[in-house]
Amino acid sequence: MSNSKFTQSPYAVFEDAAMPYVPDELPGQGHCAPAAPRGRLEAARRRNERALMAIDGVEGVSLGQTAIGKEALVVYLRDPSVKRRVPLQVEGYPVETSITGQIDIQRW
């Protein structure tokens, strides 16, 4: 993700068109990182996902971080024109946007 607003980590695993994965347990630490109040962010996502997905041009909603590491909702957009219709905050959490183009789910 060359145009990513997300904090890069040397332990992150990247895939094309995917969110970076940062494991809870980092190599050499031998213990899990604290879970933090991620449950509240997840609950906010669940409560607001349907309304966000109802915005024409929104392709998906997930959890992520701002460029400075603050918890955020991430809203995936079909094109840049959709950004003006997406709120800047949801339940006090910042909303980050990512232009992904149209996302098609193919079932094999």
Sequence and secondary structure as in RCSB ss.txt:
>XXXX:A:sequence
MSNSKFTQSPYAVFEDAAMPYVPDELPGQGHCAPAAPRGRLEAARRRNERALMAIDGVEGVSLGQTAIGKEALVV
YLRDPSVKRRVPLQVEGYPVETSITGQIDIQRW
>XXXX:A:secstr
 TT  S   TT B  TTS  B  SB TTT SB   TTHHHHHHHHHHHHHHHHTSTTEEEEEEEE TTS EEEEE
EESSGGGGGGS SEETTEEEEEEE         
